[in-house]
């Protein structure tokens, strides 16, 4: 819809609904005052939905870490689009969201358990709405572990790209750092290797 059409609709709405004379004398200001608030409200709602999405993602991650409950893994799987991309210092991976993805997640969580992983907590988030259907989220995580009687934590962040084109937020791409290098630096693995 063009700005002119929106303005016409506003004037029609304002006249029909007894809006102030000031709004009718300065229609663009009146339009922004009323419909601008609606847009801000929609943006706030979208950000809230993405906030809630990551809260659920965090909970699912920790529940999956405690066992391979199928319903938890299916909920994790539903957090991603039918195909998605991961970028890390070693390259870009294009993945399909299918049964193989579920099997891969089981292997990853088993790996985390073997190195003493205790949980992951989101410490903060920076969410930016890119357009009507897309957003980016810089999520700061704190990974806690216990190995050989020693407890510790690692702070890091990932950058996620979210689509809401189908309604619910879903991850279609994410950027991560060199995870194995950091795990080795903290003595959780003996040599740099690939996460399963």
ChimeraX attribute file (.defattr): number of C-alpha atoms within 10 A of each C-alpha:
attribute: neighborCount
match mode: 1-to-1
recipient: residues
	/A:1	5
	/A:2	7
	/A:3	9
	/A:4	10
	/A:5	10
	/A:6	14
	/A:7	16
	/A:8	14
	/A:9	13
	/A:10	22
	/A:11	19
	/A:12	13
	/A:13	12
	/A:14	18
	/A:15	14
	/A:16	9
	/A:17	9
	/A:18	8
	/A:19	15
	/A:20	11
	/A:21	12
	/A:22	10
	/A:23	18
	/A:24	17
	/A:25	10
	/A:26	10
	/A:27	17
	/A:28	16
	/A:29	13
	/A:30	21
	/A:31	20
	/A:32	14
	/A:33	12
	/A:34	12
	/A:35	13
	/A:36	13
	/A:37	12
	/A:38	12
	/A:39	12
	/A:40	11
	/A:41	12
	/A:42	13
	/A:43	16
	/A:44	13
	/A:45	12
	/A:46	21
	/A:47	18
	/A:48	12
	/A:49	15
	/A:50	23
	/A:51	17
	/A:52	13
	/A:53	17
	/A:54	17
	/A:55	14
	/A:56	15
	/A:57	18
	/A:58	18
	/A:59	18
	/A:60	19
	/A:61	19
	/A:62	18
	/A:63	15
	/A:64	22
	/A:65	22
	/A:66	15
	/A:67	14
	/A:68	16
	/A:69	12
	/A:70	12
	/A:71	11
	/A:72	19
	/A:73	21
	/A:74	13
	/A:75	15
	/A:76	19
	/A:77	18
	/A:78	16
	/A:79	21
	/A:80	19
	/A:81	19
	/A:82	14
	/A:83	13
	/A:84	17
	/A:85	17
	/A:86	15
	/A:87	15
	/A:88	13
	/A:89	10
	/A:90	8
	/A:91	7
	/A:92	12
	/A:93	11
	/A:94	10
	/A:95	16
	/A:96	13
	/A:97	15
	/A:98	12
	/A:99	11
	/A:100	11
	/A:101	14
	/A:102	17
	/A:103	11
	/A:104	14
	/A:105	18
	/A:106	20
	/A:107	15
	/A:108	14
	/A:109	20
	/A:110	18
	/A:111	15
	/A:112	18
	/A:113	16
	/A:114	11
	/A:115	16
	/A:116	17
	/A:117	23
	/A:118	18
	/A:119	21
	/A:120	19
	/A:121	16
	/A:122	18
	/A:123	12
	/A:124	12
	/A:125	16
	/A:126	12
	/A:127	20
	/A:128	15
	/A:129	16
	/A:130	12
	/A:131	9
	/A:132	12
	/A:133	14
	/A:134	18
	/A:135	20
	/A:136	19
	/A:137	21
	/A:138	17
	/A:139	17
	/A:140	17
	/A:141	19
	/A:142	16
	/A:143	16
	/A:144	16
	/A:145	19
	/A:146	15
	/A:147	14
	/A:148	8
	/A:149	6
	/A:150	8
	/A:151	12
	/A:152	12
	/A:153	16
	/A:154	13
	/A:155	13
	/A:156	16
	/A:157	17
	/A:158	14
	/A:159	19
	/A:160	19
	/A:161	21
	/A:162	26
	/A:163	22
	/A:164	16
	/A:165	11
	/A:166	9
	/A:167	8
	/A:168	14
	/A:169	25
	/A:170	23
	/A:171	23
	/A:172	19
	/A:173	21
	/A:174	19
	/A:175	16
	/A:176	14
	/A:177	15
	/A:178	11
	/A:179	15
	/A:180	17
	/A:181	15
	/A:182	15
	/A:183	17
	/A:184	14
	/A:185	12
	/A:186	13
	/A:187	12
	/A:188	19
	/A:189	15
	/A:190	11
	/A:191	12
	/A:192	14
	/A:193	12
	/A:194	8
	/A:195	12
	/A:196	12
